[in-house]
């Protein structure tokens, strides 16, 4: 008897990875309140290598609209400020000589709608990844029929893969609805 369990496991791992990637991507979309994770993609040159800001400074959110960045070495202030300006964050840093402050203005209605569209696009990418994982698993199962797997077993396995697909698509929808609600909340 041919074991189909590894194909389920692989498909589920790929689908889970798509949901985790979506979570990570949506965390970088600003939703009206300050989050230190928005600085994750920002890199600073530190002793010849590009280093994440979080590895060279203390990042704090004293209130819902402000992020403070206190470098561990004062000579990093201009480099961090330049890296933030060159990033796609869209916030101008305020430097007082010791701390860099990022003040997040309230989002306009248009900007909120734009962010929701961006979140939906990311969600659609995740759904495509889940569908691709389902397709790959089903293709492998069809090949197993040629190797001697009974067709009934293959159909049952296809149904299981479809159930996995439906479960992860539902998860993605839930994540998107939560993010949309977060973005649209004033």
C-alpha positions as CSV (number, residue, x, y, z in Angstrom):
1,X,0.0,0.0,0.0
2,X,1.4,3.4,-1.0
3,X,1.4,6.0,1.8
4,X,-0.2,9.3,0.9
5,X,0.4,10.9,4.3
6,X,3.7,12.7,3.3
7,X,1.8,14.5,0.5
8,X,-0.8,15.8,3.0
9,X,2.0,16.9,5.3
10,X,3.9,18.7,2.6
11,X,0.7,20.4,1.3
12,X,-0.2,21.5,4.9
13,X,3.3,22.8,5.5
14,X,3.1,24.9,2.3
15,X,-0.3,26.2,3.2
16,X,0.7,27.1,6.8
17,X,3.8,28.9,5.4
18,X,1.5,31.0,3.1
19,X,-0.6,32.0,6.1
20,X,2.5,32.8,8.2
21,X,4.0,34.9,5.4
22,X,0.7,36.8,5.1
23,X,0.7,37.5,8.9
24,X,4.3,38.8,8.6
25,X,3.4,41.0,5.5
26,X,0.3,42.4,7.1
27,X,2.2,43.4,10.2
28,X,4.2,45.8,8.1
29,X,1.1,47.6,6.8
30,X,0.5,50.6,9.1
31,X,-2.9,50.6,10.6
32,X,-3.1,54.0,12.2
33,X,-1.2,53.1,15.3
34,X,2.5,52.8,15.9
35,X,4.1,49.4,15.8
36,X,7.8,48.7,16.1
37,X,7.4,45.9,13.5
38,X,7.0,48.6,10.8
39,X,10.8,49.2,11.2
40,X,11.7,45.5,10.5
41,X,12.7,46.1,6.8
42,X,14.9,49.1,7.7
43,X,18.6,48.3,7.6
44,X,21.5,50.5,8.8
45,X,25.2,50.2,7.9
46,X,26.9,49.1,11.1
47,X,30.6,48.3,10.9
48,X,30.5,47.5,7.2
49,X,27.3,45.3,7.2
50,X,23.7,46.1,6.8
51,X,22.0,45.5,10.1
52,X,18.3,45.8,11.2
53,X,17.6,48.9,13.2
54,X,16.3,46.7,16.1
55,X,19.8,45.2,16.4
56,X,21.5,48.6,16.9
57,X,19.0,50.6,18.9
58,X,16.2,50.3,21.4
59,X,12.8,50.8,19.8
60,X,9.8,51.7,21.9
61,X,6.3,52.9,21.4
62,X,5.5,55.3,24.2
63,X,2.0,56.0,22.8
64,X,-0.2,54.8,19.9
65,X,1.1,57.5,17.5
66,X,4.8,57.6,18.3
67,X,7.9,55.3,17.9
68,X,11.1,56.2,19.6
69,X,14.5,54.9,18.5
70,X,17.5,55.2,20.8
71,X,20.7,54.0,19.2
72,X,23.2,52.2,21.4
73,X,25.9,54.4,19.9
74,X,25.3,58.1,19.3
75,X,27.3,58.1,16.0
76,X,24.5,55.9,14.5
77,X,21.8,58.6,14.7
78,X,22.4,60.1,11.3
79,X,22.7,56.6,9.7
80,X,19.4,55.4,11.2
81,X,17.7,58.7,10.2
82,X,19.0,58.3,6.6
83,X,17.9,54.7,6.5
84,X,14.4,55.6,7.7
85,X,14.1,58.4,5.1
86,X,15.3,56.0,2.3
87,X,12.8,53.3,3.4
88,X,9.2,53.0,2.2
89,X,7.8,53.8,5.6
90,X,6.7,57.3,4.5
91,X,7.4,59.0,7.9
92,X,9.9,61.8,8.4
93,X,12.0,61.1,11.5
94,X,12.6,63.9,14.1
95,X,16.1,63.8,15.6
96,X,16.8,65.6,18.9
97,X,20.5,64.5,19.2
98,X,19.8,61.5,21.4
99,X,16.5,59.9,20.2
100,X,14.8,59.7,16.9
101,X,11.0,60.0,17.0
102,X,8.6,58.8,14.4
103,X,5.2,60.5,14.7
104,X,2.4,58.8,12.9
105,X,-0.3,61.2,11.6
106,X,-3.8,59.9,11.6
107,X,-4.7,58.1,8.4
108,X,-7.0,59.8,5.9
109,X,-10.0,57.8,4.6
110,X,-8.4,57.5,1.2
111,X,-5.2,56.2,2.7
112,X,-7.2,53.7,4.8
113,X,-8.9,52.4,1.6
114,X,-5.6,52.2,-0.1
115,X,-4.1,50.1,2.8
116,X,-7.2,47.8,2.7
117,X,-6.6,47.3,-1.0
118,X,-2.9,46.5,-0.3
119,X,-3.9,44.0,2.4
120,X,-6.4,42.3,0.1
121,X,-3.7,42.0,-2.6
122,X,-1.4,40.4,-0.1
123,X,-4.3,38.1,0.9
124,X,-4.9,37.1,-2.7
125,X,-1.2,36.2,-3.0
126,X,-1.5,34.0,0.0
127,X,-4.6,32.3,-1.5
128,X,-2.7,31.7,-4.7
129,X,0.1,30.0,-2.7
130,X,-2.5,27.8,-0.9
131,X,-4.1,26.9,-4.3
132,X,-0.7,26.0,-5.7
133,X,0.1,23.7,-2.7
134,X,-3.3,22.0,-3.3
135,X,-2.6,21.6,-7.0
136,X,0.9,20.2,-6.4
137,X,-0.4,17.7,-3.9
138,X,-3.2,16.6,-6.3
139,X,-0.7,16.2,-9.2
140,X,1.5,14.0,-7.0
141,X,-1.5,11.9,-6.0
142,X,-2.5,11.4,-9.6
143,X,1.1,10.2,-10.4
144,X,0.7,7.7,-7.6
145,X,-2.3,6.1,-9.3
146,X,0.1,5.2,-12.2
147,X,2.4,3.6,-9.6
148,X,-0.4,1.4,-8.2
149,X,-2.4,3.5,-5.8
150,X,-6.1,2.6,-6.1
151,X,-8.3,5.3,-7.6
152,X,-10.7,5.3,-4.7
153,X,-7.8,6.0,-2.3
154,X,-6.6,8.8,-4.6
155,X,-10.1,10.4,-4.7
156,X,-10.3,10.2,-0.9
157,X,-6.8,11.8,-0.6
158,X,-7.9,14.5,-3.1
159,X,-10.9,15.3,-0.8
160,X,-8.6,15.5,2.2
161,X,-6.3,17.9,0.3
162,X,-9.4,20.0,-0.6
163,X,-10.5,20.1,3.0
164,X,-7.0,21.4,4.0
165,X,-7.3,24.0,1.2
166,X,-10.7,25.1,2.4
167,X,-9.4,25.4,6.0
168,X,-6.4,27.6,5.1
169,X,-8.4,29.8,2.7
170,X,-10.8,30.4,5.6
171,X,-7.9,31.2,7.9
172,X,-6.6,33.7,5.3
173,X,-10.1,35.3,5.1
174,X,-10.2,35.6,8.9
175,X,-6.8,37.3,9.0
176,X,-7.8,39.7,6.3
177,X,-11.1,40.6,8.0
178,X,-9.2,41.3,11.2
179,X,-6.6,43.5,9.5
180,X,-9.3,45.3,7.5
181,X,-11.2,46.1,10.7
182,X,-7.9,47.3,12.3
183,X,-7.1,49.6,9.4
184,X,-10.6,51.1,9.1
185,X,-10.9,51.7,12.9
186,X,-10.4,55.4,13.5
